[in-house]
Amino acid sequence: MQPMLHSNPPGKWFSFSTMKRIALATSSAHPTLNDDDRLLIPALRDHGLAAEPAVWDSPDVRWEVFQGVVVRSCWDYHHRLEEFLAWVSGLERAGVRVWNPPAVLRWNSHKGYLGDLAVRGVPIVPTRWLARGERIELTRVLREEGWRSAVVKPAVSASASGTWPTGPDGAGDDQARLDELLQAGDVMVQPLVDEVRETGEWSLLFYGGQFSHAVLKRPAAGDYRVQWEFGGSAVSAVAPAHLIAGAERVLAAAPGDLLYARVDGVERNGQLVLMELELIEPHLFLGWDERAAGRLAAAVTRL
Protein backbone atom coordinates (compact mmCIF):
# COMPACT_ATOMS: atom_id res chain seq x y z
CA MET A 1 0.00 0.00 0.00
CA GLN A 2 1.41 3.36 -1.02
CA PRO A 3 1.43 6.12 1.61
CA MET A 4 -0.91 9.00 0.86
CA LEU A 5 0.68 12.39 0.35
CA HIS A 6 -0.38 15.42 2.35
CA SER A 7 0.54 19.07 2.09
CA ASN A 8 -0.45 22.19 3.94
CA PRO A 9 -3.85 23.50 2.82
CA PRO A 10 -3.65 26.63 0.62
CA GLY A 11 -3.10 29.71 2.69
CA LYS A 12 -2.07 27.78 5.81
CA TRP A 13 1.53 27.93 6.94
CA PHE A 14 2.65 26.39 10.21
CA SER A 15 5.96 26.95 11.94
CA PHE A 16 7.30 23.85 13.66
CA SER A 17 8.46 26.09 16.49
CA THR A 18 4.85 27.09 17.25
CA MET A 19 3.14 23.75 16.54
CA LYS A 20 1.75 21.76 19.41
CA ARG A 21 3.65 18.50 19.80
CA ILE A 22 1.77 15.21 19.84
CA ALA A 23 3.39 11.90 20.72
CA LEU A 24 2.14 8.81 18.90
CA ALA A 25 2.95 6.12 21.45
CA THR A 26 4.28 2.89 20.01
CA SER A 27 6.24 -0.20 21.03
CA SER A 28 9.94 -0.95 20.67
CA ALA A 29 9.04 -3.47 17.96
CA HIS A 30 7.58 -0.61 15.88
CA PRO A 31 9.69 2.43 16.87
CA THR A 32 8.69 4.38 13.75
CA LEU A 33 5.05 3.18 13.87
CA ASN A 34 3.49 0.86 11.33
CA ASP A 35 2.74 1.94 7.77
CA ASP A 36 -0.88 2.71 8.58
CA ASP A 37 -0.28 4.85 11.66
CA ARG A 38 2.44 6.84 9.87
CA LEU A 39 -0.31 8.31 7.68
CA LEU A 40 -1.44 10.26 10.72
CA ILE A 41 1.76 12.34 10.93
CA PRO A 42 1.23 14.45 7.77
CA ALA A 43 -2.49 14.63 8.45
CA LEU A 44 -1.82 16.14 11.88
CA ARG A 45 0.74 18.50 10.35
CA ASP A 46 -1.97 19.75 7.99
CA HIS A 47 -3.93 20.67 11.12
CA GLY A 48 -1.03 22.50 12.76
CA LEU A 49 0.18 19.68 15.01
CA ALA A 50 3.69 18.23 15.04
CA ALA A 51 3.41 14.49 15.66
CA GLU A 52 6.20 12.02 16.23
CA PRO A 53 6.47 8.38 17.34
CA ALA A 54 7.62 7.70 20.89
CA VAL A 55 8.23 4.26 22.39
CA TRP A 56 6.01 4.00 25.45
CA ASP A 57 8.52 2.24 27.73
CA SER A 58 11.63 4.13 26.62
CA PRO A 59 13.41 5.90 29.49
CA ASP A 60 14.71 8.47 27.01
CA VAL A 61 11.31 10.00 26.18
CA ARG A 62 10.42 13.24 27.98
CA TRP A 63 6.64 12.96 27.90
CA GLU A 64 6.12 16.30 29.59
CA VAL A 65 7.24 18.16 26.44
CA PHE A 66 4.18 16.91 24.55
CA GLN A 67 0.78 18.56 24.61
CA GLY A 68 -0.82 15.15 24.21
CA VAL A 69 -0.13 11.45 23.75
CA VAL A 70 -2.15 9.30 21.35
CA VAL A 71 -1.78 5.58 22.03
CA ARG A 72 -1.07 3.77 18.78
CA SER A 73 1.15 0.75 18.03
CA CYS A 74 1.62 -0.36 21.66
CA TRP A 75 0.98 -3.94 20.61
CA ASP A 76 2.96 -5.45 23.47
CA TYR A 77 0.84 -3.93 26.24
CA HIS A 78 -1.08 -7.14 27.04
CA HIS A 79 2.17 -8.98 27.79
CA ARG A 80 3.14 -6.28 30.31
CA LEU A 81 -0.21 -4.94 31.42
CA GLU A 82 0.75 -3.74 34.89
CA GLU A 83 3.75 -1.88 33.52
CA PHE A 84 1.70 -0.37 30.70
CA LEU A 85 -1.06 0.83 33.01
CA ALA A 86 1.55 2.23 35.41
CA TRP A 87 2.97 4.24 32.50
CA VAL A 88 -0.51 5.55 31.69
CA SER A 89 -1.10 6.49 35.33
CA GLY A 90 2.27 8.25 35.43
CA LEU A 91 1.30 10.43 32.48
CA GLU A 92 -2.02 11.15 34.15
CA ARG A 93 -0.33 12.25 37.39
CA ALA A 94 2.08 14.43 35.42
CA GLY A 95 -0.82 16.23 33.77
CA VAL A 96 -0.01 14.92 30.28
CA ARG A 97 -3.18 14.43 28.24
CA VAL A 98 -3.64 10.89 26.94
CA TRP A 99 -6.03 9.55 24.32
CA ASN A 100 -7.97 7.52 24.75
CA PRO A 101 -8.38 8.74 28.34
CA PRO A 102 -6.59 6.73 31.05
CA ALA A 103 -9.83 5.54 32.65
CA VAL A 104 -10.95 4.18 29.29
CA LEU A 105 -7.62 2.42 28.71
CA ARG A 106 -7.84 0.74 32.11
CA TRP A 107 -11.45 -0.34 31.56
CA ASN A 108 -10.77 -1.72 28.09
CA SER A 109 -7.64 -3.66 29.10
CA HIS A 110 -9.65 -6.60 30.51
CA LYS A 111 -12.32 -8.23 28.38
CA GLY A 112 -14.66 -8.12 31.33
CA TYR A 113 -15.74 -4.84 29.72
CA LEU A 114 -17.91 -7.02 27.46
CA GLY A 115 -19.94 -8.03 30.49
CA ASP A 116 -20.35 -4.37 31.44
CA LEU A 117 -21.67 -3.59 27.97
CA ALA A 118 -24.01 -6.59 28.01
CA VAL A 119 -25.56 -5.32 31.25
CA ARG A 120 -26.16 -2.02 29.44
CA GLY A 121 -28.07 -3.77 26.67
CA VAL A 122 -25.35 -4.36 24.07
CA PRO A 123 -25.71 -7.71 22.25
CA ILE A 124 -22.48 -9.67 22.70
CA VAL A 125 -21.32 -13.16 21.82
CA PRO A 126 -22.43 -15.54 24.63
CA THR A 127 -19.55 -15.83 27.10
CA ARG A 128 -18.66 -18.09 30.01
CA TRP A 129 -16.30 -16.29 32.39
CA LEU A 130 -13.75 -18.26 34.40
CA ALA A 131 -11.88 -16.57 37.25
CA ARG A 132 -8.16 -16.84 37.80
CA GLY A 133 -7.35 -19.86 39.94
CA GLU A 134 -10.70 -21.52 39.25
CA ARG A 135 -10.62 -25.29 38.75
CA ILE A 136 -13.23 -26.51 36.29
CA GLU A 137 -13.41 -29.12 33.57
CA LEU A 138 -13.59 -27.72 30.06
CA THR A 139 -15.85 -30.60 29.04
CA ARG A 140 -18.27 -29.48 31.75
CA VAL A 141 -18.27 -25.90 30.48
CA LEU A 142 -19.09 -27.01 26.94
CA ARG A 143 -21.74 -29.44 28.14
CA GLU A 144 -23.47 -26.88 30.36
CA GLU A 145 -23.45 -24.26 27.60
CA GLY A 146 -24.44 -26.71 24.86
CA TRP A 147 -21.58 -25.64 22.58
CA ARG A 148 -20.29 -28.06 19.94
CA SER A 149 -17.34 -25.81 19.14
CA ALA A 150 -15.82 -23.01 21.17
CA VAL A 151 -12.90 -20.64 21.52
CA VAL A 152 -10.88 -20.19 24.71
CA LYS A 153 -9.33 -16.76 25.29
CA PRO A 154 -7.34 -15.03 28.02
CA ALA A 155 -9.31 -12.09 29.40
CA VAL A 156 -6.23 -9.94 28.80
CA SER A 157 -4.98 -10.43 25.25
CA ALA A 158 -4.72 -8.87 21.81
CA SER A 159 -4.49 -10.09 18.21
CA ALA A 160 -5.82 -13.55 19.18
CA SER A 161 -2.77 -14.10 21.41
CA GLY A 162 -3.24 -17.19 23.58
CA THR A 163 -6.53 -18.02 21.85
CA TRP A 164 -7.41 -21.53 20.70
CA PRO A 165 -10.43 -23.53 19.49
CA THR A 166 -11.86 -26.54 21.25
CA GLY A 167 -14.85 -28.88 21.24
CA PRO A 168 -16.29 -31.82 23.18
CA ASP A 169 -14.05 -34.34 21.44
CA GLY A 170 -10.84 -32.47 22.26
CA ALA A 171 -11.74 -30.74 25.51
CA GLY A 172 -10.20 -33.47 27.66
CA ASP A 173 -6.86 -33.11 25.91
CA ASP A 174 -7.16 -29.31 26.20
CA GLN A 175 -7.68 -29.36 29.99
CA ALA A 176 -4.02 -28.82 30.87
CA ARG A 177 -3.93 -25.84 28.55
CA LEU A 178 -6.96 -24.32 30.28
CA ASP A 179 -5.46 -24.97 33.71
CA GLU A 180 -2.31 -23.13 32.67
CA LEU A 181 -4.30 -20.14 31.41
CA LEU A 182 -6.28 -19.99 34.65
CA GLN A 183 -3.09 -19.93 36.68
CA ALA A 184 -2.06 -16.77 34.83
CA GLY A 185 -5.36 -14.88 34.76
CA ASP A 186 -9.06 -14.79 34.01
CA VAL A 187 -10.34 -16.72 31.00
CA MET A 188 -13.35 -16.46 28.71
CA VAL A 189 -14.95 -19.24 26.67
CA GLN A 190 -17.23 -18.42 23.75
CA PRO A 191 -18.96 -20.46 21.06
CA LEU A 192 -17.25 -20.37 17.69
CA VAL A 193 -18.95 -17.59 15.71
CA ASP A 194 -20.00 -19.12 12.39
CA GLU A 195 -20.70 -15.72 10.83
CA VAL A 196 -16.99 -14.84 10.89
CA ARG A 197 -16.26 -17.61 8.40
CA GLU A 198 -19.52 -17.34 6.48
CA THR A 199 -20.01 -13.59 5.99
CA GLY A 200 -17.02 -11.96 7.71
CA GLU A 201 -16.36 -9.80 10.75
CA TRP A 202 -17.07 -6.09 10.52
CA SER A 203 -14.75 -3.41 11.87
CA LEU A 204 -16.51 -0.05 12.13
CA LEU A 205 -14.14 2.88 12.73
CA PHE A 206 -15.09 5.97 14.71
CA TYR A 207 -13.01 9.11 15.24
CA GLY A 208 -14.15 11.71 17.73
CA GLY A 209 -17.42 9.82 18.12
CA GLN A 210 -18.24 10.07 14.41
CA PHE A 211 -18.42 7.12 12.05
CA SER A 212 -15.58 7.19 9.52
CA HIS A 213 -15.55 4.00 7.47
CA ALA A 214 -15.82 0.23 7.67
CA VAL A 215 -13.72 -2.80 6.85
CA LEU A 216 -14.85 -6.39 6.38
CA LYS A 217 -12.42 -9.02 7.63
CA ARG A 218 -12.32 -12.70 6.76
CA PRO A 219 -10.21 -15.60 8.02
CA ALA A 220 -8.11 -17.85 5.83
CA ALA A 221 -9.75 -21.05 4.64
CA GLY A 222 -10.01 -23.51 7.52
CA ASP A 223 -9.21 -20.91 10.19
CA TYR A 224 -11.39 -18.78 12.48
CA ARG A 225 -8.98 -15.86 13.09
CA VAL A 226 -9.17 -12.77 10.90
CA GLN A 227 -5.75 -11.32 11.80
CA TRP A 228 -3.16 -11.00 9.02
CA GLU A 229 -0.59 -13.08 10.87
CA PHE A 230 -2.98 -16.02 10.54
CA GLY A 231 -3.72 -15.42 6.87
CA GLY A 232 -6.80 -13.24 7.31
CA SER A 233 -7.81 -10.42 4.97
CA ALA A 234 -9.44 -7.00 5.31
CA VAL A 235 -11.17 -5.02 2.56
CA SER A 236 -12.99 -1.71 2.48
CA ALA A 237 -16.74 -2.22 2.61
CA VAL A 238 -19.91 -0.14 2.85
CA ALA A 239 -21.51 -0.94 6.19
CA PRO A 240 -25.32 -1.13 6.26
CA ALA A 241 -26.98 1.69 8.19
CA HIS A 242 -28.37 -0.67 10.83
CA LEU A 243 -24.88 -1.95 11.65
CA ILE A 244 -23.56 1.60 11.99
CA ALA A 245 -26.48 2.39 14.29
CA GLY A 246 -25.68 -0.72 16.32
CA ALA A 247 -22.06 0.38 16.66
CA GLU A 248 -23.19 3.82 17.79
CA ARG A 249 -25.25 2.18 20.54
CA VAL A 250 -22.14 0.29 21.64
CA LEU A 251 -20.20 3.55 21.96
CA ALA A 252 -23.08 5.20 23.80
CA ALA A 253 -22.81 2.43 26.41
CA ALA A 254 -19.03 2.83 26.77
CA PRO A 255 -17.49 5.23 29.31
CA GLY A 256 -15.56 8.40 28.56
CA ASP A 257 -14.95 10.66 25.58
CA LEU A 258 -13.27 8.63 22.86
CA LEU A 259 -10.81 9.92 20.30
CA TYR A 260 -10.85 6.64 18.39
CA ALA A 261 -12.80 3.41 18.57
CA ARG A 262 -13.05 0.24 16.55
CA VAL A 263 -16.24 -1.74 16.93
CA ASP A 264 -15.78 -5.36 15.83
CA GLY A 265 -18.81 -7.55 15.35
CA VAL A 266 -20.90 -9.74 13.12
CA GLU A 267 -24.39 -9.37 11.73
CA ARG A 268 -26.82 -11.85 13.26
CA ASN A 269 -30.60 -11.73 12.80
CA GLY A 270 -30.38 -8.22 11.42
CA GLN A 271 -28.38 -6.68 14.25
CA LEU A 272 -24.76 -6.12 15.21
CA VAL A 273 -23.45 -8.63 17.74
CA LEU A 274 -20.33 -7.23 19.43
CA MET A 275 -17.16 -9.31 19.45
CA GLU A 276 -14.69 -6.65 20.59
CA LEU A 277 -14.66 -2.94 21.35
CA GLU A 278 -11.08 -1.86 20.68
CA LEU A 279 -10.16 1.35 22.53
CA ILE A 280 -6.47 0.94 23.37
CA GLU A 281 -4.28 0.27 20.33
CA PRO A 282 -6.51 -0.94 17.50
CA HIS A 283 -5.40 -0.98 13.89
CA LEU A 284 -7.46 1.92 12.56
CA PHE A 285 -7.31 1.05 8.85
CA LEU A 286 -6.39 4.63 7.93
CA GLY A 287 -5.08 3.49 4.56
CA TRP A 288 -8.41 1.89 3.66
CA ASP A 289 -10.12 5.28 3.22
CA GLU A 290 -8.31 8.26 1.72
CA ARG A 291 -9.98 10.70 4.12
CA ALA A 292 -9.63 8.64 7.29
CA ALA A 293 -6.33 10.10 8.51
CA GLY A 294 -7.68 13.61 8.01
CA ARG A 295 -10.82 12.79 9.97
CA LEU A 296 -8.79 11.44 12.88
CA ALA A 297 -6.43 14.43 12.81
CA ALA A 298 -9.40 16.80 12.87
CA ALA A 299 -10.78 14.91 15.87
CA VAL A 300 -7.46 15.42 17.69
CA THR A 301 -7.70 19.18 17.17
CA ARG A 302 -11.15 19.22 18.78
CA LEU A 303 -9.93 17.70 22.04
Residue pairs with C-beta under 8 A, 6 or more apart in sequence:
1 35
1 287
3 35
3 38
3 39
3 287
4 39
4 42
4 287
4 290
4 293
5 42
6 42
6 43
6 45
6 46
6 293
6 294
7 42
7 46
8 14
8 45
8 46
9 46
12 46
12 48
14 45
14 48
16 50
19 45
19 48
19 49
19 50
20 48
20 49
20 50
20 67
20 68
21 49
21 50
21 51
21 52
21 65
21 66
21 67
22 44
22 49
22 50
22 51
22 52
22 66
22 67
22 68
22 69
22 70
22 300
23 51
23 52
23 53
23 54
23 61
23 63
23 66
23 68
23 69
23 70
24 33
24 37
24 40
24 41
24 51
24 52
24 53
24 54
24 70
24 72
24 73
25 53
25 54
25 55
25 56
25 69
25 70
25 71
25 72
25 73
25 74
26 32
26 33
26 37
26 53
26 54
26 55
26 56
26 72
26 73
26 74
27 55
27 56
27 57
27 73
27 74
27 75
27 76
27 77
28 55
28 57
28 58
28 76
29 75
29 76
30 53
30 73
30 75
31 53
31 55
32 38
32 53
33 41
33 53
33 72
33 73
34 73
34 283
35 287
36 283
36 284
36 285
36 286
36 287
37 72
37 73
37 284
37 286
39 286
39 287
39 292
39 293
40 51
40 70
40 72
40 286
40 293
40 296
40 297
41 51
41 52
42 293
43 293
43 294
43 296
43 297
44 50
44 51
44 297
44 300
45 51
46 294
46 297
47 297
47 298
47 300
47 301
48 301
49 297
49 300
49 301
51 70
53 72
53 73
54 61
54 63
54 66
54 69
55 61
56 71
56 74
56 77
56 84
56 87
57 80
57 83
57 84
57 87
63 69
63 91
63 94
63 96
64 94
64 96
66 96
67 97
68 96
68 97
68 98
68 99
68 300
68 303
69 91
69 96
69 97
69 98
69 99
70 99
70 259
70 300
71 98
71 99
71 100
71 105
71 280
71 281
72 281
73 281
74 84
74 280
74 281
75 158
75 159
75 281
77 84
77 109
77 158
77 280
77 281
78 109
78 156
78 157
78 158
78 161
79 161
81 109
81 156
84 109
85 105
85 106
85 109
88 98
88 102
88 105
88 106
89 102
91 98
91 102
92 98
92 102
97 303
98 105
99 259
99 260
99 300
99 303
100 108
100 256
100 258
100 259
100 260
100 261
100 279
100 280
101 256
101 257
103 255
103 256
104 254
104 255
104 256
104 258
104 279
105 279
105 280
107 113
107 116
107 255
107 256
107 279
108 277
108 278
108 279
108 280
109 156
109 280
110 155
110 156
110 186
111 153
111 155
111 156
111 157
111 188
111 276
112 129
112 155
112 186
113 277
114 124
114 127
114 188
114 274
114 276
114 277
115 127
115 129
117 124
117 250
117 253
117 254
117 274
117 277
118 124
120 253
121 249
121 253
122 249
122 250
122 253
122 274
123 246
123 268
123 271
123 272
123 273
123 274
124 273
124 274
124 275
125 190
125 191
125 193
125 273
125 274
125 275
126 145
126 190
126 191
127 188
127 189
127 190
128 141
128 144
128 145
128 188
128 189
128 190
129 155
129 186
129 187
129 188
130 136
130 141
130 178
130 182
130 186
130 187
130 188
130 189
131 182
131 186
132 182
132 183
132 184
132 185
132 186
132 187
133 182
133 183
134 182
135 179
135 182
137 171
137 175
138 152
138 166
138 171
138 172
138 174
138 175
138 178
138 189
139 168
139 171
139 172
139 175
141 150
141 171
141 189
142 148
142 150
142 166
142 167
142 168
142 171
142 189
143 168
145 189
145 191
147 167
147 189
147 191
147 192
148 167
148 168
149 165
149 166
149 167
149 191
149 192
150 165
150 166
150 167
150 189
150 190
150 191
150 192
151 163
151 164
151 165
151 166
151 189
151 190
151 191
151 192
151 224
152 163
152 164
152 165
152 166
152 174
152 177
152 178
152 181
152 187
152 188
152 189
153 162
153 163
153 187
153 188
153 189
153 190
154 161
154 162
154 163
154 181
154 184
154 185
154 186
154 187
154 188
155 185
155 186
155 187
155 188
156 185
156 186
157 163
158 280
158 281
159 227
159 229
160 225
160 227
160 230
162 181
163 225
164 174
164 177
165 192
165 224
166 174
178 187
181 187
192 224
193 201
193 224
193 266
193 273
193 275
195 201
195 266
195 267
195 268
195 273
196 218
196 219
196 224
196 226
196 266
197 218
197 219
197 224
199 266
199 267
200 216
200 217
200 218
200 226
200 266
201 216
201 217
201 218
201 226
201 264
201 265
201 266
201 275
202 214
202 215
202 216
202 217
202 237
202 239
202 243
202 263
202 264
202 265
202 266
202 267
202 272
203 214
203 215
203 216
203 217
203 234
203 262
203 263
203 264
203 285
204 211
204 214
204 239
204 243
204 244
204 247
204 262
204 263
204 264
204 265
205 211
205 212
205 213
205 214
205 215
205 260
205 261
205 262
205 284
205 285
205 292
206 212
206 247
206 251
206 258
206 260
206 261
206 262
206 263
207 259
207 260
207 292
207 295
207 296
207 298
207 299
208 258
208 259
208 295
208 296
208 298
208 299
208 302
208 303
209 251
209 257
209 258
210 295
210 299
211 244
211 247
211 248
212 289
212 291
212 292
212 295
212 296
213 236
213 285
213 288
213 289
213 292
214 236
214 237
214 238
214 239
214 243
214 244
215 234
215 235
215 236
215 237
215 285
215 288
216 234
216 235
216 236
216 237
217 226
217 232
217 233
217 234
218 226
218 232
218 233
218 234
219 225
219 226
219 230
219 231
219 232
220 230
220 231
220 232
220 233
223 230
223 231
223 232
225 232
226 232
226 233
226 234
228 234
234 285
234 288
235 288
236 288
236 289
240 267
242 270
242 271
242 272
243 265
243 267
243 272
246 265
246 271
246 272
247 263
247 265
247 272
250 263
250 265
250 272
250 274
250 277
251 258
251 261
251 263
251 277
254 261
254 277
254 279
257 303
258 279
259 296
259 299
259 300
259 303
260 279
260 282
260 284
260 296
260 299
261 277
261 278
261 279
261 282
262 276
262 277
262 278
262 279
262 282
262 283
262 284
263 272
263 274
263 277
263 278
264 274
264 275
264 276
264 277
264 278
265 272
265 273
265 274
265 275
265 276
266 272
266 273
266 275
267 273
284 292
284 296
285 292
286 292
286 293
286 296
